[in-house]
Structure formats: C-alpha cells, structure tokens
Amino acid sequence: MYNSTYLILIVFIALVAIGGYESTLRLIRFIDISIRFEIVKVRMWFLKRKLEKELNLPPKDWSDFNGKH
C-alpha cells in the first residue's frame, strides 16, 4: 500500500514539475470527469434495461450489431 502511495505522489510531483500546477490540476479534473461520465453511462444502461422490462418491450438482439447504422 505504501509503495503505491509513494508512486502516486512521485508521479504528481513530476507532473507539477514538468507541466505546472494548473495544467496538472486540469489533467486530474479531466480524468475525474471522464471516470464520472463512464459511471453515468453504465447507470443509464441499467436504467434502460429496467425500463424495457417495465414497459414489456422485446429484448434487442445485439448479436448481429456491428456498430454501423
């Protein structure tokens, strides 16, 4: 546990030394927002499944879905 804490601290100090304090905080803020957005997308997927079940919609067949419309 202590090794990972030191590693994170060293990386943070290196980022501050290389890019400056404001740029480092912007990068951390971006990573935080990206992670939060992914969590929201997962929660939306579960909500979508719940609504489909409550509205008795037929389940979608994703086996032939290749990402193109």
N, C-alpha and C positions, 0 to 999 in steps of 0.2 A: 504494500500500500504506500509506503513512504517513497519507494522508487518512482512510482507513477506521479506522485505529488511533486517530487523534485523535477521530473521530466517536464511536466506541465509548466512549472514555474520557470525553468530554463528556456522553454520554447516561448513563453510570454515575454520574458526579458529580451530574448533575441529579436522577437518581432518588434518590440518597442525600440530597440537599438537600431534596427535596420530601417523600419518604416515610420517610426514616430508614434507617439502616444495616440493621437487622434485617428490615424489610419488603422492602428491595431484595434482600437475600440470599434471602429466601423466594421472591420472584418469580423470581430466577435459578434457584433449586433447582427450582421448578415447571416452568420452561421446559426445564431439563435432563432432568427425569423424563419430561416429555411427549415429548421427542425420542427418548429411550431406549425408551419404550413403543412408539412408531411403528416403530422399528427392529426390536423384538421381534416386532411383528405381521407385518412383511414377512418375517422369517426363518421365522415359523410358517407363512406361506402357502407358501414354498418347500418347507418340510418336509412340508406336507400334499400338495403335488403329487408330491414324491418318494415318499411312502408310497403314494399312489394308484397310481403307476406300478409300484412293487414288489409291491403286492398285486393287480395286474391289475384294478383297479376301472375301470368305464367312466367316461370323462370326462363331466363335468357340462356341460349346455347352459345357459349363462348369458345367452343372447340374449333370452329372454323373462322374465328375472328383473327385477322392478321394485321390489324391496326390501320387499315385503309378504309375509306368510306366509299 
